[in-house]
Structure formats: structure tokens, C-alpha cells
Amino acid sequence: MANAFVAAFEILSFGAIIVLIVLGLGIIASMMGIFNFAQGEFVLLGAYITYLAYAKGMPIWAGMVAAPFVVGALGFVLEALIIRRFYAAPIVAMLGTYALGLIIRESVRGLIGGFYLTVPEPIGGSIDIGAMHISAWRFTIIVITLLVMGGCYLLLSRTSFGLRVRATLENPSLARASGISTPLIYGATFAFGAALAGLAGALIVPVFSLFADLGLRFLIQGFVAVMVGGVGSFIGPVAGAGVIGTLSAALPWVMAPVVADVLVFVLAIVFIKFRPQGLIAGKGV
């Protein structure tokens, strides 16, 4: 019983990590119509900023708070200088963001020297439930993920900013005629997605350590999760992240991890083949 509970918690915590990473990727893909292949490197930057704060003797929480703002600001600048030119050609945008990600990844690799660097958990120890012990920090990640999910949904569906975002991305010409600054909305949306990736990186670096390819693993899983969940809605990518995260965490308990990873992607490909619109298809938030 105890082992089953711990296994369920590990699966839930890993699923929460995937959801947190997919949130930003899904918002950019669903609302802007492009796949940001630099999203994994935005996760890496969030982790690196947290490590820098820790290495400079600052509280780890300071780095975690700063990470989404710094990465979001970088995303805003990159959208204005580079990404904006590719909206009419989504394939070119994918290649462009992949190139940006490669530059960021190799720059971080040069800065950390190819090493694995550790960051302690801000909330250490475990939560004891009878004879069962669960990680306090992984439980914190689950709680933060739930709060971020709720906040994102309310922001994009219940606020005037969210209304302007949806109006801009569904009908840019009409939005401009209504006095909405469409370039600013595009930039803010991309920056918001990047900031979520930076937050994800800051939260997971105590769990996975800091290394140059940290974001690459989650980028692939995030991309598959968005495709399985469905592009064009807020709920779709989140649902896809839940499915992929659960399978990725659960299957290694019953088979070799390498076989489990391959099986997850095979199942995802088969599902997308028969249901290309994903679990939940939509045209906007």
C-alpha cells in the first residue's frame, strides 16, 4: 500500500512538471499558431538563473522569483526582433526558434563547462503520512502548478487583457481597427509563454540538477503533449501534458525506462494518426 501511494505521488509530481512546462508552449502554439522550439531552452535559462542566484549567495527563492521575469523579458525582445518576422511562415518560425534554442543551449553549455550543477531544494525534507514519506519540494511543485494553471486560465479567459489577446490572435485586422496594439499583444503573449518556461526551469532545477541539455528532454515531451492534447485551446495542451506525463512516469515502474520512453512516443504517434486534432480541439482560449 505504501509503495503504491509513493508511486502514485511520483507519477503525479512528474505529471505536474510536464504540465508546467507545456503551459507556456501550449499558450504560444494555441494562441499564436507557431511552435516555439526554443521553449526547452527557456526552461534551461530559468534553471540557470536560479543557479546563479544560489552561486552568488542569494536565497534560492530570489532566483526562482527572478527567473520568469528575466526569461519573459528576453522572450519579449526575441519576439520583437526575430519571431515577429515569421508569423506568416510557421515552418520558418519553427526553424528559427530551433536555431535560437541551439544558440541558448550551447551558450549555457559554455558557461557551465558541461558539468552537472546542483541546487538544493528550498523546502527540504519529506512529508510523513503514517509510514509513507513524500518529498516536500515535489509536493510544493504540484501546488504551484495548480495555482499557475488556475491563474493562467483566469487571466486568459476572464480578464480584459485575455479578451484583447484572443481578439488580436483570432482577427488581427479587426483588433487593429478597434484600437488594440497588435504588436504589443503578440509580444506580451510570447513573453508570457517564455516566463512560464522560466518558472518551470526554476522549480525543477533542484530535482534534475542543471546541465546544458536539461530543456531538450522536456521540449520533446512538451511538443508531443501539445499534439496529443490539441492545439487551439487552453485545456487541450494541459490534458495532453497530463497524459504524457502520467505515461512517462508510470511505465518505467513496470518496464525498462528506455523501452518506456519509446513506447510513450509510439502510442502518441498512433493516437495522433487516428485523431490529428488531439484530445480537445479548439480555435482559441
Secondary structure, DSSP 8 states (H G I E B T S, - for coil): -HHHHHHHHHHHHHHHHHHHHHHHHHHHHHHHS---TTHHHHHHHHHHHHHHHHHTT--HHHHHHHHHHHHHHHHHHHHHHTGGGGTT-HHHHHHHHHHHHHHHHHHHHHHHTT--B----SS-SEEEETTEEEEHHHHHHHHHHHHHHHHHHHHHHHSHHHHHHHHHHH-HHHHHHTT--HHHHHHHHHHHHHHHHHHHHHHHHHHH-B-TTHHHHHHHHHHHHHHHH-TTSSHHHHHHHHHHHHHHHHGGGTS-HHHHHHHHHHHHHHHHHH-TT-SS--S--
